[in-house]
Amino acid sequence: MLFKDIIGLENIKAHLTKTAEQGRIPHAQLFVGNEGTGTLATAIAYAQYILCQNTNAENIGTNEACNLKCNKLSHPDLHFTFPVTTTDKIKKNPVSNLFLKEWREFITQNPYANLFDWLQFLGAEKKQGIIGKDEALEITKKLSLKSFEGGYKILIIWMAEKMNSTAANKLLKLIEEPPEKTVLLLIAEEEEQIIKTILSRCQILYFPKISEENITKTLIERKNIEQKLAVKIAHQANGSWNKALHLVKHDSKENIFETWFIIWIRAAFKARGNAAVIEELINWSNEIAKTGRETQKQFLQYCLHFFRQALLLNYKANKLVYLETKTSKFDLKNFAPFIHGKNIVAINKILNDAIYHIERNGNAKIILLDSSIKLTRLLHTKEI
């Protein structure tokens, strides 16, 4: 992965290349950005730039062999840590090294993908991926060895917020006393889930959403998408190249999420003062609970976005509204007036609380039903 392959992010690329060329490479850095903004792709390009002693010309000159190894994600001094779980192949003690073949294939296909895409790729979307205590031991082993080629050793930790406390504390010790010429590149979407002692010891770099112009241009150049359609997809992608790719393929998980959401909303509207409809909400909760926890969390995140888009539309911020529903007889404009300043904070709290409890292995049926019953009241809250 070369910097020229990264979509947009010109300021970030300039900053990283400058630090490398001046020999001012922080030993612990945290890249924070939303899904699809290029945090992982940039980390890989940055690691390659350092390991291969590239210049602005990148893959030119005596570093071609090094760049080739990095392009295949097989450079001996480039290490990866990422969330894993048990699968049909790995029955116990899963660690990143056991999934390197799948990881290389996955990242080669799309370095902008998210955690849910990764678990789907493994056939484990009904489970939660974590970075656990076994991984912490592997990290220590990886970084205790001398670099294979005598230069830097680089460890990229993708979705660092998925570290449990054991792994996080082990990493903290490495950050405080790093081996010589070792660089740790942490990548996260939600920095608040990383322990503060790690945050305070990392140089943090925030990644913006990719501009619609850059997504449009890349869709036209790389995917041969017609200009008008590319503009539409770029708007709906909301700054995420990963979402843009899903929209191009028409395989977005948001299609089923939209169906679930609208069924839920319609039942919640009818349930007020109608005890018979509660059974619909119970059935809905039971159906969603049959899916995996990662799917449930992804769906609840989708619900958060849906409510926020409705709020923006209600308050006439049309330029910020990118959501386009596909369900017949459902119009976002008709739904928007029900989401306003008097209920949006409470709705956000309900959904975030549900995500929190599902992530901690709470009973999904009870959590979803409780959220549904609370929502029936909030949807009928008047703004004035």
C-alpha positions in Angstrom: 0.0 0.0 0.0 1.5 3.3 -1.1 0.4 6.8 -0.1 -0.6 7.5 -3.6 -3.2 4.7 -3.2 -4.9 6.5 -0.3 -8.0 8.4 -1.1 -7.7 12.1 -0.1 -6.1 12.8 3.3 -3.4 15.0 1.7 -2.6 16.9 5.0 -2.2 13.7 6.9 0.0 12.0 4.3 2.2 15.1 4.2 2.5 15.1 8.0 3.4 11.4 8.1 6.0 11.5 5.3 7.6 14.6 6.8 8.0 12.9 10.2 9.6 9.8 8.6 12.0 11.8 6.4 13.1 13.9 9.4 13.6 10.9 11.6 10.9 12.1 14.1 8.8 9.0 14.3 6.8 8.8 17.5 7.0 5.2 18.9 3.3 5.1 19.8 0.6 6.7 17.6 -3.1 6.4 17.5 -5.1 6.9 14.3 -8.7 7.8 15.0 -11.4 7.9 12.3 -14.8 6.6 11.3 -15.3 3.5 9.3 -14.0 3.8 5.8 -12.0 6.9 6.2 -8.7 5.1 5.5 -7.0 4.8 9.0 -5.8 1.2 8.3 -4.8 1.9 4.7 -2.8 4.9 5.9 -1.1 3.0 8.7 0.0 0.3 6.2 1.3 2.9 3.8 3.1 4.7 6.6 4.7 1.5 7.8 5.8 0.7 4.3 7.2 4.2 3.9 9.3 3.7 7.0 10.4 0.1 6.5 11.4 0.7 2.8 13.0 4.1 3.5 10.8 5.5 0.7 10.8 9.1 -0.4 8.1 11.0 -2.1 8.8 9.0 -5.2 7.8 5.9 -3.1 8.2 2.7 -5.1 11.3 3.7 -7.1 14.9 2.6 -6.8 16.6 0.1 -4.5 13.6 -0.3 -2.3 11.5 -2.2 -4.9 12.0 -5.6 -3.2 10.9 -4.1 0.2 7.9 -2.5 -1.3 6.9 -5.8 -3.0 7.0 -7.6 0.4 4.9 -4.8 2.0 2.4 -4.9 -0.8 1.9 -8.5 -0.1 1.7 -7.7 3.7 4.5 -10.2 4.2 7.4 -8.0 5.3 9.0 -9.8 8.3 9.2 -6.6 10.3 5.6 -5.6 9.7 3.2 -7.2 12.3 -0.5 -7.0 12.7 -2.9 -7.4 15.7 -6.6 -7.4 15.1 -9.9 -8.7 16.8 -10.4 -12.4 16.4 -12.8 -15.1 17.7 -13.2 -18.8 17.6 -14.2 -20.3 14.2 -14.7 -23.8 12.7 -11.0 -23.7 11.9 -9.7 -22.2 15.2 -11.5 -23.8 18.2 -9.7 -22.2 21.1 -7.2 -19.5 22.0 -7.6 -17.5 18.8 -4.8 -15.0 18.0 -4.0 -12.9 15.0 -1.1 -15.0 13.8 -3.5 -17.9 13.2 -5.6 -15.8 10.8 -2.8 -14.1 8.8 -3.7 -15.8 5.5 -7.3 -14.7 5.8 -6.2 -11.2 7.0 -3.9 -10.7 4.0 -6.7 -11.7 1.6 -9.2 -9.6 3.4 -7.1 -6.4 3.4 -5.9 -6.9 -0.2 -9.6 -6.9 -1.2 -10.5 -3.8 0.8 -8.3 -2.0 3.3 -11.2 0.3 4.1 -13.4 -2.5 5.5 -14.9 -2.5 9.0 -14.9 -5.1 11.8 -18.3 -6.5 10.8 -16.9 -7.1 7.3 -14.0 -8.9 8.8 -16.1 -11.2 11.0 -18.3 -11.9 8.0 -15.3 -12.8 6.0 -14.3 -15.3 8.7 -17.9 -16.7 8.8 -18.1 -15.6 12.4 -20.5 -12.6 12.2 -22.6 -14.0 15.1 -19.6 -13.6 17.4 -17.8 -10.6 18.9 -14.2 -10.1 17.9 -11.7 -9.1 20.7 -8.0 -8.6 21.3 -7.4 -10.7 24.4 -4.8 -12.0 26.9 -3.5 -14.6 24.4 -2.9 -11.8 21.9 -1.0 -9.8 24.6 1.5 -12.6 24.9 1.9 -12.8 21.1 2.5 -9.0 21.0 5.3 -9.3 23.6 6.9 -12.1 21.6 6.7 -10.2 18.3 8.3 -7.1 19.7 10.9 -8.7 21.9 12.7 -10.1 18.8 15.3 -8.1 16.9 14.1 -6.8 13.5 14.7 -9.2 10.7 16.2 -6.6 8.4 18.0 -4.5 11.0 15.7 -1.5 10.8 12.4 -0.7 12.4 9.8 -3.2 13.7 6.2 -2.0 13.2 3.1 -3.3 14.9 -0.3 -2.2 13.6 -3.2 -2.8 16.1 -6.5 -2.5 14.2 -9.6 -1.7 16.2 -7.5 -1.1 19.3 -10.7 -0.3 21.3 -11.5 -4.1 21.2 -8.6 -4.8 23.6 -9.7 -6.3 26.9 -8.0 -5.0 30.1 -5.3 -7.7 30.1 -4.2 -6.8 26.6 -4.4 -3.1 27.2 -2.3 -3.2 30.3 0.3 -5.3 28.5 0.4 -2.8 25.7 0.8 0.0 28.2 4.0 -1.5 29.5 5.3 -1.7 25.9 4.4 1.9 25.2 6.2 3.0 28.4 9.3 0.9 27.7 9.4 0.3 24.0 12.1 -1.9 22.5 14.5 0.0 20.3 13.3 1.0 16.9 9.8 -0.2 17.5 6.7 1.7 16.3 3.2 1.0 17.5 0.4 2.2 15.3 -3.0 1.9 17.0 -6.2 2.3 15.0 -9.6 3.0 16.5 -13.0 4.3 15.6 -14.0 5.1 19.3 -11.0 6.4 21.2 -13.1 6.8 24.4 -13.1 3.0 24.7 -9.3 2.9 25.0 -8.0 3.2 28.6 -6.8 6.8 29.4 -3.3 5.7 30.3 -2.7 4.5 26.8 -4.3 7.6 25.2 -2.1 9.8 27.2 1.0 8.1 25.9 0.1 8.1 22.2 0.4 10.8 19.7 -3.2 11.0 18.4 -4.0 11.8 14.7 -7.7 12.4 13.8 -8.9 11.4 10.4 -11.6 13.4 8.7 -14.3 11.9 6.5 -13.4 11.6 2.9 -14.8 14.4 0.9 -17.6 13.7 -1.6 -15.4 15.1 -4.3 -12.7 12.6 -3.6 -15.2 9.7 -3.4 -16.8 10.7 -6.6 -13.5 11.0 -8.4 -12.3 7.6 -7.1 -15.5 5.9 -8.1 -15.2 7.2 -11.6 -11.5 6.3 -11.9 -11.4 2.9 -10.1 -14.9 1.6 -10.6 -15.9 3.2 -13.9 -19.0 4.6 -12.4 -20.9 7.1 -14.5 -20.6 10.7 -13.1 -24.2 11.3 -12.1 -24.4 8.0 -10.2 -21.0 8.5 -8.6 -22.1 11.8 -7.2 -25.2 10.2 -5.7 -23.2 7.3 -4.2 -20.6 9.7 -2.8 -23.4 11.7 -1.0 -25.0 8.6 0.5 -21.6 7.2 1.6 -21.2 10.0 4.1 -17.4 10.2 3.9 -16.8 6.4 4.0 -15.2 4.6 1.0 -16.3 1.3 2.5 -19.9 2.3 2.4 -19.5 3.6 -1.1 -18.2 0.2 -2.2 -21.2 -1.5 -0.6 -23.5 0.8 -2.4 -21.8 0.1 -5.7 -22.3 -3.6 -5.2 -25.8 -3.2 -3.9 -25.0 -5.6 -1.1 -25.2 -3.1 1.8 -26.3 -4.6 5.1 -28.3 -1.4 5.5 -31.1 -2.8 3.2 -32.1 -5.4 5.8 -31.4 -2.9 8.6 -33.8 -0.5 7.0 -36.5 -3.2 6.9 -35.9 -4.1 10.6 -36.0 -0.4 11.6 -39.2 0.4 9.8 -41.0 -2.6 11.2 -39.8 -1.6 14.7 -40.9 2.1 14.3 -44.3 1.2 12.9 -45.0 -1.2 15.7 -43.7 1.2 18.3 -46.1 3.9 17.0 -49.1 1.6 17.2 -48.2 0.2 20.6 -49.1 3.2 22.6 -52.4 2.4 24.4 -52.7 -0.8 22.4 -51.5 -3.8 24.5 -52.1 -6.2 21.6 -49.3 -4.6 19.6 -46.8 -5.4 22.3 -46.8 -8.9 21.0 -45.4 -7.5 17.7 -42.6 -5.9 19.5 -41.9 -9.1 21.4 -41.7 -11.0 18.1 -39.5 -8.3 16.6 -37.1 -8.4 19.5 -36.9 -12.2 19.3 -36.1 -12.1 15.6 -33.3 -9.6 16.0 -32.0 -11.5 19.0 -31.4 -14.5 16.8 -28.7 -12.7 15.0 -25.1 -12.3 16.3 -24.1 -9.6 18.8 -22.0 -7.8 16.2 -25.0 -7.6 13.9 -27.2 -6.4 16.7 -24.7 -3.6 17.5 -24.3 -2.7 13.9 -28.1 -2.4 13.6 -28.4 -0.2 16.7 -25.7 2.1 15.3 -27.7 2.2 12.1 -30.8 3.2 14.1 -28.8 6.0 15.8 -27.8 7.3 12.3 -31.5 7.0 11.1 -32.8 9.1 14.0 -30.1 11.7 13.5 -30.8 12.0 9.8 -34.5 12.5 10.7 -33.6 15.2 13.2 -31.5 17.0 10.6 -34.3 16.8 8.1 -36.9 18.1 10.6 -34.7 21.1 11.3 -34.2 21.9 7.6 -30.5 20.9 7.4 -31.2 19.2 4.1 -27.6 19.4 2.9 -26.5 17.1 5.7 -29.2 14.5 5.0 -27.7 11.6 2.9 -30.1 8.8 3.9 -32.3 7.6 1.1 -34.9 5.0 2.1 -36.0 2.2 -0.3 -39.1 0.9 1.6 -42.3 1.6 -0.2 -44.9 3.7 1.6 -42.3 5.1 4.0 -41.2 8.7 3.6 -38.4 10.1 5.7 -40.0 13.5 5.4 -43.2 12.2 7.1 -41.2 10.6 9.8 -38.8 13.5 10.5 -41.3 15.7 12.5 -41.5 13.0 15.2 -37.8 13.4 16.0 -36.9 16.6 17.7 -35.1 18.3 20.5 -37.5 17.0 23.2 -36.8 13.3 22.5 -33.6 12.8 20.6 -31.3 12.9 23.6 -33.5 10.2 25.3 -33.6 8.1 22.2 -29.8 8.3 21.8 -29.4 7.2 25.4 -31.7 4.2 25.0 -29.8 3.0 21.9 -26.4 3.6 23.4 -27.4 1.8 26.6 -28.6 -1.1 24.5 -25.3 -1.3 22.6 -23.4 -1.2 25.9 -25.4 -4.1 27.5 -25.4 -6.2 24.3 -21.6 -5.8 24.1 -21.4 -7.1 27.6 -23.4 -10.2 26.8 -26.7 -9.1 28.2 -29.9 -10.9 27.2 -30.6 -9.4 23.7 -34.3 -10.3 23.8 -34.8 -8.4 27.1 -32.6 -5.5 26.1 -34.3 -5.0 22.7 -37.8 -5.3 24.1 -37.1 -2.8 26.9 -35.7 -0.4 24.3 -38.9 -0.9 22.2 -41.3 -0.1 25.1 -39.4 3.0 26.0 -39.4 4.1 22.4 -43.2 3.9 22.1 -43.5 6.7 24.7 -40.7 8.9 23.2 -42.1 8.8 19.6 -45.3 10.4 20.9 -43.5 13.1 22.8 -44.5 16.6 21.6 -41.9 19.1 20.8 -44.0 22.0 22.2 
